């Protein structure tokens, strides 16, 4: 009789341990995928933070009025197109899409000893308007009207 009880206990223990052996293969695979996603997000956030630090350092090193213009453009772009990642591009402030392609950029007048700065868009910007449309704009100063126009263009570029 005691043998029967030992067998029953043994069976219960085995049954319990079979149901609590851990995660299934599918659950483990899902956890591995999530870990990869988190690492990718962490890298993207780290790259974004590094890109923004580099961009802000470039802007801070600019002479006036380029510095103020770069700071204002940065504020406008980050407010109106938060999906764009700040970075430097040929040593100039730029903003890239999720694929890392530059959508818009700022060329300070001091960069090439020009009489005006330039704010431009690359072909990944969604600005198409018929057979012809502007892709860059000369800037001597940022007024409320030009800031509003830039904000609208940046929104359209990422739409």
CORNORMO-V968294 format. One line per field, one symbol per residue. phi: phi as a letter, one per 40 degrees, with the letter a starting at -180 (. if undefined). psi: psi as a letter, one per 20 degrees, with the letter a starting at -180 (. if undefined). A space follows every 50 residues. Layout:
# CORNORMO-V968294
phi->???
psi->???
This chain:
# CORNORMO-V968294
phi->.ccccccccccccccccccbchccdccccccccccccccccccccccccc ccdccccccccccccdcccccccdcccccbacccccabafgbcabbcccg cccaabbcdccbfccacbbbbcccccbdagcaacbabcbbabcdcccccc dccccccbc
psi->ghhggggggggggggghhikibqrhggggghgghgggggggggghghggg ggggghggghiqrqjhggggggggggghhimiippqrqokjqprpqaijj ppgrrpoqhhgklriqrpprqriipmjpnbipqqiqppphrorhghgggg ggggghhj.
